[in-house]
Structure formats: C-alpha cells, structure tokens
Amino acid sequence: MGRICGSALLMLACSSTAGHAQACRWVRPDSSFVRAKVDTFSRGGFGTGEDLGLQYDTIQLYVDHDCETAVVIDWGAGGGALVILRSDGRVVYSNAYDNMEVHRGAGRTHVAISFRAVRGTGIGASRFVVLCGFAMDVWSECLDIEQDRGFRE
C-alpha cells in the first residue's frame, strides 16, 4: 500500500471548471483518522485493535458530482476495513472485512474487494464483492460472488 502524507484530515471540495468536467480534490486522511477507525472496529468486536503493521491507501472516486475517497485500511493479522468519505470529510460507508484485498481498476464509481466470510459454524467462504456508488450518500453491494467455500477457521 502507498503512504499518504499530511498532518491533518484535509477537506478539499470539488470545483467546477467552466462547464467542463469537475476538477476534484479528494480528502486525504492522516494516520490519526485511520487509527481512530481501527479502534472503532476493534470496540465493535472486529480484530484486537493491536497495531500489527498499520497501513492504509486511498482510491479516488467520483460519484454523483462529488469527489469521494475510499480509504483502504490494513492493520495486520487479517484485519482490514474500507471507509468511503465524501469531499466534505463525512463518512458514507464503513465496514470491516477479514483478510480483505482490494482490486484496482473497478472504475470511478465502484470499489471491488475480496475477503473471507466465516459463518457461525466455523465454515467459511471467500467472497468477491463490488460496491457501487449510486449517489453521493448511497453505497451498496451491487455484485456478490462466492469464490470458494468450505474452509474451516
């Protein structure tokens, strides 16, 4: 994952350029924002919250005339999360995933991920999911495919 520089959560809005396509400036989260998200997921029962090599990266998105940023978080030991921010810094999607991998090149309004989903019986499946931005505040799974199943945790 790439490193993101900056000392604060910079909230830069989109600006219009003389009737042409929007010129975007995306939110750039800093490590304290990412650390707070990891702590939130840990309190919710996902992962230990222990920093086993915290890394994060961003993906630039453009949805419904808004410049949105997907923040991909990996805190090691299989813990990961995806957080999508509007250009004003507001969180519009946030979810933790086990052994998450992000697939680049899904388009400006989509984020493709794969992850492991374990059922209560301890038997799990690997899933491939595409999240679609239908409007600036509306993100939903528009494709969900089971890649393999039957492994035990």
C-alpha positions as CSV (number, residue, x, y, z in Angstrom):
1,M,0.0,0.0,0.0
2,G,1.1,3.6,-0.6
3,R,1.9,6.0,2.1
4,I,-0.2,9.1,2.5
5,C,1.5,12.3,3.6
6,G,-0.2,15.1,5.6
7,S,-0.7,16.1,9.2
8,A,-4.5,16.6,9.2
9,L,-7.7,15.4,7.6
10,L,-7.7,17.9,4.7
11,M,-11.2,18.5,3.4
12,L,-11.0,19.9,-0.1
13,A,-14.2,20.2,-2.1
14,C,-14.7,19.8,-5.8
15,S,-14.6,22.8,-8.0
16,S,-16.2,23.4,-11.4
17,T,-14.1,24.4,-14.3
18,A,-16.0,26.5,-16.9
19,G,-18.7,24.0,-17.8
20,H,-16.3,21.1,-18.3
21,A,-15.9,18.0,-16.1
22,Q,-15.4,18.6,-12.4
23,A,-11.8,19.1,-11.2
24,C,-11.5,17.1,-8.0
25,R,-9.6,17.4,-4.8
26,W,-10.1,14.3,-2.6
27,V,-10.0,14.0,1.2
28,R,-6.6,12.9,2.4
29,P,-6.9,11.2,5.8
30,D,-4.0,11.2,8.2
31,S,-2.8,8.4,10.4
32,S,-4.8,9.6,13.5
33,F,-8.1,9.4,11.5
34,V,-7.2,5.8,10.4
35,R,-6.1,4.8,13.9
36,A,-9.5,6.1,15.3
37,K,-11.3,4.0,12.7
38,V,-9.3,0.9,13.6
39,D,-10.1,1.5,17.3
40,T,-13.9,1.8,16.4
41,F,-13.9,-1.5,14.6
42,S,-12.0,-3.2,17.5
43,R,-14.5,-1.9,20.0
44,G,-17.2,-3.4,17.8
45,G,-15.7,-6.8,18.1
46,F,-13.6,-6.9,14.9
47,G,-9.9,-7.7,15.5
48,T,-7.9,-6.9,18.5
49,G,-7.1,-3.3,17.7
50,E,-3.5,-4.2,18.1
51,D,-1.3,-2.4,15.5
52,L,0.4,-5.2,13.7
53,G,1.7,-3.1,10.9
54,L,-1.0,-0.5,10.2
55,Q,-1.1,0.5,6.5
56,Y,-3.6,2.5,4.5
57,D,-4.1,3.7,1.0
58,T,-6.7,5.7,-0.9
59,I,-8.7,5.3,-4.1
60,Q,-10.1,8.3,-5.8
61,L,-13.8,8.0,-6.8
62,Y,-16.3,10.3,-8.5
63,V,-20.0,9.7,-7.6
64,D,-23.0,11.9,-8.3
65,H,-20.9,15.1,-8.9
66,D,-18.9,14.5,-5.7
67,C,-15.2,13.6,-5.3
68,E,-15.2,10.7,-2.9
69,T,-12.3,8.8,-1.3
70,A,-12.1,5.2,-0.4
71,V,-9.7,4.6,2.4
72,V,-8.4,1.0,2.4
73,I,-7.1,0.1,5.9
74,D,-5.0,-3.0,6.8
75,W,-3.9,-3.4,10.4
76,G,-2.3,-6.8,10.1
77,A,-3.3,-10.3,11.2
78,G,-6.1,-10.4,8.6
79,G,-7.8,-7.2,9.9
80,G,-8.9,-4.7,7.3
81,A,-11.6,-2.1,6.6
82,L,-13.0,0.0,3.8
83,V,-14.1,3.6,4.6
84,I,-15.6,5.9,2.0
85,L,-15.5,9.7,2.6
86,R,-17.4,12.5,0.8
87,S,-15.5,15.5,-0.3
88,D,-16.6,17.3,2.9
89,G,-15.0,14.5,5.0
90,R,-18.2,12.8,6.0
91,V,-18.2,9.0,6.2
92,V,-20.8,7.5,3.8
93,Y,-19.6,3.8,4.0
94,S,-17.6,2.0,6.6
95,N,-17.2,-1.8,7.1
96,A,-14.5,-4.2,8.4
97,Y,-13.6,-7.3,6.4
98,D,-11.5,-10.3,7.3
99,N,-8.4,-10.8,5.0
100,M,-9.6,-8.1,2.7
101,E,-7.9,-7.5,-0.7
102,V,-8.8,-4.5,-2.9
103,H,-8.8,-4.9,-6.6
104,R,-7.8,-1.8,-8.5
105,G,-9.4,-0.7,-11.8
106,A,-13.1,-1.2,-10.9
107,G,-14.0,2.3,-12.2
108,R,-14.7,5.7,-10.7
109,T,-18.0,4.7,-9.1
110,H,-17.0,1.2,-7.9
111,V,-14.8,-0.5,-5.4
112,A,-14.0,-4.2,-5.8
113,I,-12.8,-6.3,-2.9
114,S,-12.4,-9.9,-1.9
115,F,-12.5,-11.2,1.7
116,R,-13.2,-14.2,3.9
117,A,-16.6,-14.6,5.4
118,V,-16.9,-17.1,8.3
119,R,-20.3,-18.5,9.3
120,G,-21.2,-19.3,12.9
121,T,-20.3,-23.0,12.2
122,G,-16.7,-22.1,11.6
123,I,-17.0,-23.0,7.9
124,G,-16.3,-20.0,5.7
125,A,-16.2,-18.8,2.1
126,S,-14.1,-16.4,0.1
127,R,-16.3,-13.7,-1.4
128,F,-15.8,-11.2,-4.3
129,V,-17.9,-8.0,-3.8
130,V,-18.2,-4.9,-5.9
131,L,-19.5,-1.8,-4.0
132,C,-21.3,0.7,-6.2
133,G,-21.8,4.4,-5.6
134,F,-25.4,5.1,-6.7
135,A,-25.5,8.6,-5.2
136,M,-23.0,10.5,-3.1
137,D,-24.5,9.1,0.1
138,V,-25.7,5.7,-1.3
139,W,-23.1,2.9,-1.4
140,S,-24.3,-0.7,-1.7
141,E,-23.1,-4.1,-2.8
142,C,-24.1,-4.5,-6.5
143,L,-22.2,-7.8,-7.0
144,D,-21.5,-10.5,-4.5
145,I,-19.9,-13.8,-5.7
146,E,-18.8,-16.7,-3.6
147,Q,-15.4,-17.6,-4.8
148,D,-14.8,-20.8,-2.7
149,R,-16.4,-22.3,0.3
150,G,-15.9,-25.0,2.9
151,F,-12.7,-23.9,4.5
152,R,-12.5,-24.1,8.3
153,E,-11.3,-21.4,10.6
